[in-house]
């Protein structure tokens, strides 16, 4: 579970009253920062904040993402990694509806909506809406494409050390309308990257003496070109239909070259190569229409991913014969979802009855091999790596929400899921589960500038089917055995969100979260000396996440805005190997962010500085603790011109505080902490400055 992602601010909005899109004047930096107008509650509506395109003039936005990221105190949150489609968990709606796809994140979907298509952005508490699962603030992007338009971006990047230039990052998208049909198409490679680092690694024995020196250089080539399209049919009335699809290729390569030097032994050249090229597709659609006293929405989704992976490590002593190991697997992942939602009004509130059937599969073939002195790879037995996993899951939920008073709203969801998980291969097993699910939330808005929401929910998280099967991690000499008894993680989550607005000065938000977890997924003992991904019966975690936006226009610093975030988290579980209490593996316990932007008055220029600090817990295995991080502080500075022949051009100097790639790893001869130290590995690699350019425009 990516706990940090679940703590991002929640925001929402919904409106049924169309307004005309406003023309956006040329940016000068003179316009004030976004300041929402308050629409008071009526008998049929809920108080909400409304932002129009004119509110974002100073930023010269190119798309809806550019606009939403400038809403004071709002942070975009993607859908959580729960099971199937389920209830809504993200905090962005599109024309009052949540998306019915899974392949695209919120950034991708928002960036495809041209700024001139956005009529307004509304912010309202999710518990006041007729979409079950939402709570806290949610943003509704109200948009319409009345004519053809397109946009593009190109974002090359250059690093001073160890890394090839990146020229392939960019995207192009277009949107238009023909009668009652709205369409969009996009080609994107926005996730592409080139990264690398190099430097010394020291290996110490249990007494603290250096026994080996290493110097390694690594770099990656990563490209993910994706072709996607979507059409929407929206005739008058309650009928609306969407059909979308995407096809993506992933090119993922990792290269590492190093020299290892130990007293009394020849130097060794060591190379590591990984290839994770893959492809995937997704097709999804939904159809909503009036049925009896309410509306029925039918949703279907199919996605598939072909995921080969290979890792080879070859070590060649000076004047000696090369030795090596290879691990490879080919996994085929499929997911099919059918979902129905029926909404109606009764007893002064909004009701929804939903049912979902989801079918997930993994077929995997894995092998390991060693390098023969002749230079040929010889396969070795690898029990547990080849097999299949499937799950058939059925879910039913009933929700009800209504206003209790003019200032208080509530929403309750209750239901359950029934699933059957089947594993084939070594020690194949079939298991059946029945789990209750649901939530209850309250939203209180005592004044226009202050609101509070609280929520209690029962969650069931998604599993990675690969975790059922054995896998080798050759670079560190680790191996997971297969575990047929793996179960999805579940928890009771308690959440509170407090929002306070300070008018032209900005806003602040505090999120409080506590999780009481069952079947926490972690590495556990298997047999006498093995380990595998499994479950820890009980665990818990809590967090305080405080975000603020401070506009300094009222202080006379025109165009200056500061965004801050402070996150403190604490987790606890009982270590399955040692019996001692510790935090979760790889847990982020501290994040501090400070971002400053200045749109210079009377000009098209802007500049800014972004910085963040993070502190993380080690990952734990049977015989080691391992902490890998980059820092301590990442910072970048940018300068931007919002009208270079109609283009927005930004130049960025990244990592100017020289954050480095680090690792602290302690390996024991037996059980971690209960046996002598075998060795300690300390890494300190140079990343260096990163130069980036962004060119964005429209056509």
Secondary structure, DSSP 8 states (H G I E B T S, - for coil): --HHHHTS---B----------------S-S-----EEE---SS---EEEE-GGGGGGGT-SBHHHHHTTSTT-------SBSSS-S--SSEEETTB----SSS-HHHHHHTSBGGGEEEEEEEEGGGSSSTT--SEEEEEEE---S-EEEEEE--EEESSS---B---EEEEEEEEETTEEEEEEEE-TT-EEEEEEEEEEEE-TTS-EEEEEEEEEEEEEE--EEEEEEEE--SSS-EEEEEEEEEEEEEEEEEEEEEE-TTS--EEEEEEEE--EEEEEEEEEEEEEETTEEEEEEEEEEEEEEEEEEEEEEEETTS--EEEEEEEEEEEEEEEEEEEEEEEETTEEEEEEEEEEEEEEEEEEEEEEE-TTS-EEEE--TTSSEEEEEEEEEEEEEEEEESSSSEEEEEEEEEEEEEEEEEETT-EEEEEEEEEEEEEEEEEEETTEEEEEEEEEEEB---GGGGS-EEEGGGTEEE---TT----EEEEEEEEEEEE-GGGEEEEEEEEEEEEEEEEEEEEETTTEEEEEEEEEEEEEEEEEEEEEE-GGGT-TTEEEEEEEEEEEEEEE-TTT--EE--TT-EEEEEEEEEEEE-TTSSEEEEEEEEEEEE--EEETTEEEEEEEESEEEEEEEEEEEETTEEEEEEEE-TT--EEEEEEEEESSSTTTS-EEEEEEEEEE---EEEEEEEEE-
